[in-house]
Amino acid sequence: MKIVNKTRRFTIAEDAEFAKTFFQRFRGLMLSKPGNLVIVATKETIKHTTIHTCFMRFPLNVLWLNSDLEVVCGAKKTGNWRIFKPDKPAKYVVEIGVGNIKNTKVGDKIEFVE
């Protein structure tokens, strides 16, 4: 799946996957090769979209989106062994290991294209 910033009209990532099951969400990109993942939380909350970077082999760019696919928070080049949570409730956590969030800002609309 492709992740596109509709507001600024550029592609963030070409080959992302959805993580919908408990195990997929739990594992995220831990102990994997660089990739792109969209974690779909069971609820739109800060608690359900807080992530950690323990056991990560590469830095991430992260976007948190609400249910309207609007960016509510972002983090660039996360370090290892840290915890990150969004500023506002989110439904989706977009973990970008291969790709670029460029100038994506809070309020931008994101689109997932199959």
C-alpha positions as CSV (number, residue, x, y, z in Angstrom):
1,M,0.0,0.0,0.0
2,K,1.1,3.6,-0.7
3,I,1.0,6.3,2.0
4,V,0.3,9.7,0.5
5,N,0.3,13.2,2.1
6,K,-2.9,14.6,0.3
7,T,-2.4,18.1,1.7
8,R,1.1,18.6,0.3
9,R,0.8,16.1,-2.6
10,F,3.7,13.8,-2.1
11,T,4.2,10.1,-1.4
12,I,5.5,9.3,2.0
13,A,6.1,5.5,1.4
14,E,5.5,3.1,-1.4
15,D,5.3,-0.3,0.3
16,A,3.5,-0.1,3.7
17,E,1.5,-2.8,5.4
18,F,-1.4,-2.6,7.9
19,A,-1.0,-4.1,11.3
20,K,-4.5,-5.0,12.5
21,T,-4.2,-8.1,14.7
22,F,-3.0,-8.0,18.3
23,F,0.3,-9.8,17.4
24,Q,0.9,-7.5,14.4
25,R,0.4,-4.4,16.5
26,F,2.5,-5.8,19.4
27,R,5.4,-6.7,17.1
28,G,5.3,-3.5,15.0
29,L,8.7,-3.2,13.3
30,M,10.7,-4.7,16.2
31,L,13.6,-6.9,15.1
32,S,12.7,-6.5,11.5
33,K,14.4,-5.0,8.4
34,P,13.5,-1.4,7.6
35,G,10.0,-1.2,6.4
36,N,6.7,0.8,6.7
37,L,3.8,-0.1,8.9
38,V,0.4,1.4,9.7
39,I,-0.8,0.2,13.1
40,V,-4.6,0.4,13.5
41,A,-5.5,0.8,17.1
42,T,-8.6,-0.7,18.6
43,K,-9.6,2.7,20.1
44,E,-8.8,6.3,19.2
45,T,-6.8,7.2,22.4
46,I,-3.4,8.3,23.5
47,K,-3.0,5.1,25.5
48,H,-3.7,2.7,22.6
49,T,-1.3,4.5,20.2
50,T,1.7,4.9,22.5
51,I,4.7,3.1,21.0
52,H,8.2,2.1,22.1
53,T,11.4,1.7,20.1
54,C,12.9,-1.2,22.1
55,F,14.6,-3.8,20.0
56,M,14.5,-1.5,16.9
57,R,17.3,-1.9,14.4
58,F,16.8,1.4,12.7
59,P,15.3,4.9,13.5
60,L,11.7,5.6,12.6
61,N,9.7,8.6,11.5
62,V,6.3,8.3,13.1
63,L,3.0,10.0,12.3
64,W,-0.1,9.7,14.5
65,L,-3.5,10.1,12.7
66,N,-7.0,10.5,14.0
67,S,-9.9,8.5,12.5
68,D,-10.3,11.2,9.8
69,L,-6.7,10.4,8.7
70,E,-5.5,13.8,9.8
71,V,-2.0,14.1,11.4
72,V,-2.3,14.9,15.1
73,C,1.4,14.4,16.0
74,G,4.7,13.4,14.5
75,A,8.2,12.4,15.5
76,K,11.3,12.3,13.3
77,K,14.3,9.9,13.6
78,T,13.3,8.3,16.9
79,G,16.0,6.9,19.0
80,N,16.2,3.4,20.4
81,W,14.8,2.3,23.8
82,R,12.4,5.2,24.1
83,I,8.6,5.6,24.5
84,F,6.6,7.9,22.3
85,K,3.0,9.0,22.7
86,P,0.9,11.4,20.6
87,D,-0.1,14.8,21.9
88,K,-3.8,14.0,21.1
89,P,-5.8,10.9,20.7
90,A,-5.0,8.9,17.6
91,K,-6.4,5.9,15.7
92,Y,-3.4,5.1,13.4
93,V,0.3,5.0,14.1
94,V,2.3,5.3,10.8
95,E,5.8,3.9,11.3
96,I,8.1,4.9,8.5
97,G,11.4,3.1,8.3
98,V,11.8,3.4,4.5
99,G,10.3,6.6,3.2
100,N,10.2,10.2,4.1
101,I,7.6,12.3,6.0
102,K,9.4,15.4,4.6
103,N,7.4,18.5,5.7
104,T,4.4,16.7,6.9
105,K,2.7,18.9,9.6
106,V,-0.1,18.5,12.1
107,G,-3.4,19.0,10.3
108,D,-2.2,17.4,7.0
109,K,-4.5,14.8,5.5
110,I,-3.0,11.4,4.7
111,E,-4.3,8.8,2.3
112,F,-3.7,5.0,2.1
113,V,-3.8,3.8,-1.5
114,E,-3.9,0.1,-2.2
